[in-house]
Amino acid sequence: MNKTLILVVEDDRPVQNLMVTTLKAHNYRYLTAMNGETAILEASSHNPDIILLDLGLPDMDGIEVIQKIRTWSNVPIIIISARSEDMDKVEALDAGADDYLTKPFSVEELLARLRVTERRLMMGQTEQASSSVFVNGKLRVDFSSGCAYFGEEELHLTPIEYKLLCLLSKNVGKVLTHTYLTQNIWGHSWENDVASLRVFMATLRKKIEKNADSVQYIQTHVGVGYRMIKVE
């Protein structure tokens, strides 16, 4: 069964129903959003594998949605829009979209675009999975043994600190939102979870960034989340 999670952002109910029915028939998991604000919230909360995005949304332009999501995520975004002018396509692709499908579209073409995107995702995951050890500067995480090291010294991490380190390491270079991190750690995202997250992130940092002069591994994006920086 296909486990890919698709976020469908479409305010035209009949078009949304068509896409959802198609996804359901081909064993995709899916989420839906009728406007840009909800789309951004769903993307940050559930970290979908692919986003299908209409540009003509009631509360904001789809280009703005792309730009906001691109500040913290590299999720593939496929535009599905009635705008067929070349300039519209160029603007969307320049903003960070990965593909562009013009309405009206056939179900077969939509599925084909999804398969192409999935193949690209699989190639990236295969490369990442080829090594069960993550190395970044002096930091080393051995996912198979569940241990982390700084230089030759084993880090004594709490279960939550280790889970945080794994989430950041497996998404190196990407900003992970507070919502995404708290949902992956505690299964929900409440206001006090974000406060707890800050505490655990601070204790994790003390163990891998031991003094003010040491290399920074974890970058804070105020009000958004955290990112593991690639250290040469």
DOVO-401773 format. One record per residue (C-alpha): residue number from 1; residue in one letter; y, z, x. Coordinates in nm, 3 decimals, padded with zeros to 5 digits, always signed. Layout:
N
> pos,code,py,pz,px
> NUM,A,Y,Z,X
...
This chain:
232
> pos,code,py,pz,px
> 1,M,+00.000,+00.000,+00.000
> 2,N,+00.350,-00.080,+00.121
> 3,K,+00.541,+00.241,+00.186
> 4,T,+00.879,+00.085,+00.266
> 5,L,+01.165,+00.264,+00.085
> 6,I,+01.432,+00.029,-00.054
> 7,L,+01.775,+00.139,-00.180
> 8,V,+01.897,-00.102,-00.450
> 9,V,+02.276,-00.094,-00.492
> 10,E,+02.360,-00.305,-00.797
> 11,D,+02.584,-00.231,-01.097
> 12,D,+02.459,-00.524,-01.308
> 13,R,+02.179,-00.358,-01.503
> 14,P,+01.970,-00.674,-01.574
> 15,V,+01.982,-00.776,-01.204
> 16,Q,+01.897,-00.421,-01.097
> 17,N,+01.604,-00.416,-01.342
> 18,L,+01.477,-00.747,-01.204
> 19,M,+01.485,-00.617,-00.846
> 20,V,+01.328,-00.283,-00.937
> 21,T,+01.049,-00.454,-01.136
> 22,T,+00.983,-00.686,-00.841
> 23,L,+00.973,-00.398,-00.592
> 24,K,+00.746,-00.192,-00.817
> 25,A,+00.506,-00.486,-00.863
> 26,H,+00.476,-00.524,-00.485
> 27,N,+00.423,-00.153,-00.412
> 28,Y,+00.762,-00.077,-00.263
> 29,R,+00.920,+00.262,-00.309
> 30,Y,+01.278,+00.237,-00.432
> 31,L,+01.600,+00.422,-00.511
> 32,T,+01.890,+00.286,-00.717
> 33,A,+02.267,+00.325,-00.713
> 34,M,+02.523,+00.177,-00.952
> 35,N,+02.830,+00.224,-00.730
> 36,G,+02.937,+00.260,-00.368
> 37,E,+02.984,+00.637,-00.368
> 38,T,+02.630,+00.696,-00.498
> 39,A,+02.494,+00.437,-00.252
> 40,I,+02.644,+00.621,+00.045
> 41,L,+02.510,+00.955,-00.084
> 42,E,+02.159,+00.813,-00.140
> 43,A,+02.159,+00.646,+00.203
> 44,S,+02.257,+00.968,+00.380
> 45,S,+02.017,+01.184,+00.176
> 46,H,+01.703,+00.969,+00.181
> 47,N,+01.740,+00.746,+00.492
> 48,P,+01.593,+00.433,+00.325
> 49,D,+01.420,+00.167,+00.536
> 50,I,+01.620,-00.123,+00.385
> 51,I,+01.930,-00.146,+00.162
> 52,L,+01.985,-00.426,-00.091
> 53,L,+02.361,-00.426,-00.152
> 54,D,+02.580,-00.605,-00.405
> 55,L,+02.937,-00.657,-00.282
> 56,G,+03.109,-00.639,-00.624
> 57,L,+03.079,-00.268,-00.706
> 58,P,+03.297,-00.086,-00.962
> 59,D,+03.443,+00.183,-00.732
> 60,M,+03.471,+00.013,-00.391
> 61,D,+03.399,-00.316,-00.222
> 62,G,+03.054,-00.357,-00.071
> 63,I,+03.215,-00.430,+00.268
> 64,E,+03.351,-00.074,+00.268
> 65,V,+03.003,+00.059,+00.189
> 66,I,+02.862,-00.129,+00.489
> 67,Q,+03.136,+00.003,+00.717
> 68,K,+03.083,+00.364,+00.607
> 69,I,+02.703,+00.347,+00.647
> 70,R,+02.737,+00.181,+00.988
> 71,T,+02.925,+00.486,+01.121
> 72,W,+02.595,+00.676,+01.126
> 73,S,+02.301,+00.444,+01.050
> 74,N,+02.146,+00.118,+01.172
> 75,V,+01.941,+00.071,+00.852
> 76,P,+01.894,-00.302,+00.772
> 77,I,+02.136,-00.409,+00.495
> 78,I,+02.066,-00.725,+00.294
> 79,I,+02.361,-00.844,+00.086
> 80,I,+02.281,-00.983,-00.259
> 81,S,+02.602,-01.124,-00.403
> 82,A,+02.749,-01.391,-00.628
> 83,R,+03.011,-01.454,-00.358
> 84,S,+02.895,-01.779,-00.197
> 85,E,+03.193,-01.870,+00.021
> 86,D,+03.129,-01.883,+00.395
> 87,M,+03.415,-01.640,+00.460
> 88,D,+03.253,-01.380,+00.235
> 89,K,+02.926,-01.413,+00.425
> 90,V,+03.100,-01.396,+00.763
> 91,E,+03.298,-01.086,+00.660
> 92,A,+02.983,-00.906,+00.541
> 93,L,+02.783,-00.998,+00.853
> 94,D,+03.072,-00.899,+01.081
> 95,A,+03.092,-00.563,+00.901
> 96,G,+02.728,-00.498,+00.993
> 97,A,+02.508,-00.660,+00.726
> 98,D,+02.179,-00.807,+00.852
> 99,D,+02.119,-01.080,+00.593
> 100,Y,+02.288,-01.246,+00.294
> 101,L,+02.125,-01.369,-00.024
> 102,T,+02.337,-01.551,-00.284
> 103,K,+02.296,-01.501,-00.660
> 104,P,+02.120,-01.641,-00.850
> 105,F,+01.817,-01.588,-00.627
> 106,S,+01.444,-01.631,-00.679
> 107,V,+01.206,-01.337,-00.663
> 108,E,+01.006,-01.524,-00.397
> 109,E,+01.312,-01.558,-00.172
> 110,L,+01.399,-01.188,-00.211
> 111,L,+01.044,-01.089,-00.114
> 112,A,+01.050,-01.328,+00.182
> 113,R,+01.375,-01.174,+00.312
> 114,L,+01.223,-00.828,+00.277
> 115,R,+00.910,-00.933,+00.471
> 116,V,+01.121,-01.073,+00.755
> 117,T,+01.320,-00.749,+00.773
> 118,E,+01.002,-00.540,+00.763
> 119,R,+00.856,-00.739,+01.054
> 120,R,+01.167,-00.661,+01.260
> 121,L,+01.135,-00.292,+01.170
> 122,M,+00.764,-00.289,+01.261
> 123,M,+00.835,-00.447,+01.600
> 124,G,+01.089,-00.175,+01.674
> 125,Q,+00.850,+00.102,+01.564
> 126,T,+00.566,-00.044,+01.773
> 127,E,+00.786,-00.041,+02.082
> 128,Q,+00.888,+00.318,+02.012
> 129,A,+00.529,+00.429,+01.944
> 130,S,+00.397,+00.267,+02.262
> 131,S,+00.488,+00.592,+02.439
> 132,S,+00.421,+00.936,+02.295
> 133,V,+00.659,+01.086,+02.549
> 134,F,+01.037,+01.066,+02.508
> 135,V,+01.238,+01.082,+02.831
> 136,N,+01.616,+01.109,+02.837
> 137,G,+01.770,+01.216,+03.167
> 138,K,+01.607,+01.550,+03.259
> 139,L,+01.492,+01.602,+02.901
> 140,R,+01.131,+01.519,+02.817
> 141,V,+00.956,+01.559,+02.480
> 142,D,+00.579,+01.518,+02.462
> 143,F,+00.516,+01.450,+02.092
> 144,S,+00.137,+01.455,+02.127
> 145,S,+00.127,+01.804,+02.278
> 146,G,+00.427,+01.942,+02.089
> 147,C,+00.601,+02.053,+02.407
> 148,A,+00.947,+01.986,+02.550
> 149,Y,+01.066,+02.014,+02.909
> 150,F,+01.396,+02.018,+03.096
> 151,G,+01.325,+01.903,+03.447
> 152,E,+01.001,+02.081,+03.541
> 153,E,+01.074,+02.379,+03.318
> 154,E,+00.909,+02.404,+02.976
> 155,L,+01.157,+02.477,+02.699
> 156,H,+01.067,+02.768,+02.474
> 157,L,+01.181,+02.637,+02.138
> 158,T,+01.141,+02.781,+01.790
> 159,P,+00.959,+02.554,+01.540
> 160,I,+01.289,+02.452,+01.379
> 161,E,+01.455,+02.384,+01.717
> 162,Y,+01.159,+02.166,+01.816
> 163,K,+01.168,+01.977,+01.486
> 164,L,+01.541,+01.916,+01.531
> 165,L,+01.483,+01.792,+01.885
> 166,C,+01.210,+01.553,+01.764
> 167,L,+01.428,+01.413,+01.484
> 168,L,+01.715,+01.349,+01.726
> 169,S,+01.487,+01.207,+01.998
> 170,K,+01.312,+00.965,+01.762
> 171,N,+01.652,+00.838,+01.646
> 172,V,+01.831,+00.834,+01.983
> 173,G,+02.174,+00.672,+01.957
> 174,K,+02.190,+00.715,+01.578
> 175,V,+02.403,+00.970,+01.394
> 176,L,+02.179,+01.178,+01.167
> 177,T,+02.368,+01.328,+00.875
> 178,H,+02.361,+01.696,+00.783
> 179,T,+02.187,+01.601,+00.458
> 180,Y,+01.917,+01.398,+00.633
> 181,L,+01.848,+01.673,+00.887
> 182,T,+01.839,+01.960,+00.636
> 183,Q,+01.614,+01.768,+00.396
> 184,N,+01.371,+01.687,+00.677
> 185,I,+01.364,+02.049,+00.796
> 186,W,+01.379,+02.251,+00.475
> 187,G,+01.303,+01.991,+00.209
> 188,H,+01.641,+02.030,+00.041
> 189,S,+02.010,+02.021,+00.128
> 190,W,+02.214,+02.314,+00.005
> 191,E,+02.549,+02.436,+00.139
> 192,N,+02.396,+02.731,+00.325
> 193,D,+02.141,+02.494,+00.487
> 194,V,+02.425,+02.320,+00.672
> 195,A,+02.545,+02.657,+00.804
> 196,S,+02.191,+02.736,+00.922
> 197,L,+02.166,+02.390,+01.078
> 198,R,+02.478,+02.458,+01.288
> 199,V,+02.324,+02.783,+01.416
> 200,F,+01.994,+02.619,+01.513
> 201,M,+02.177,+02.326,+01.674
> 202,A,+02.386,+02.571,+01.880
> 203,T,+02.078,+02.756,+02.007
> 204,L,+01.901,+02.426,+02.086
> 205,R,+02.205,+02.309,+02.281
> 206,K,+02.213,+02.629,+02.489
> 207,K,+01.859,+02.553,+02.604
> 208,I,+01.920,+02.191,+02.709
> 209,E,+02.292,+02.205,+02.795
> 210,K,+02.294,+02.526,+02.994
> 211,N,+02.648,+02.518,+03.127
> 212,A,+02.979,+02.348,+03.061
> 213,D,+02.929,+02.108,+03.352
> 214,S,+02.584,+01.988,+03.241
> 215,V,+02.517,+01.651,+03.080
> 216,Q,+02.581,+01.642,+02.707
> 217,Y,+02.269,+01.540,+02.513
> 218,I,+02.371,+01.620,+02.156
> 219,Q,+02.699,+01.489,+02.020
> 220,T,+02.864,+01.643,+01.713
> 221,H,+03.022,+01.415,+01.453
> 222,V,+03.242,+01.660,+01.265
> 223,G,+03.171,+01.662,+00.893
> 224,V,+02.893,+01.405,+00.931
> 225,G,+02.607,+01.514,+01.156
> 226,Y,+02.465,+01.493,+01.509
> 227,R,+02.349,+01.227,+01.754
> 228,M,+02.123,+01.231,+02.059
> 229,I,+02.308,+01.047,+02.337
> 230,K,+02.111,+00.821,+02.570
> 231,V,+02.152,+00.962,+02.922
> 232,E,+02.109,+00.725,+03.215
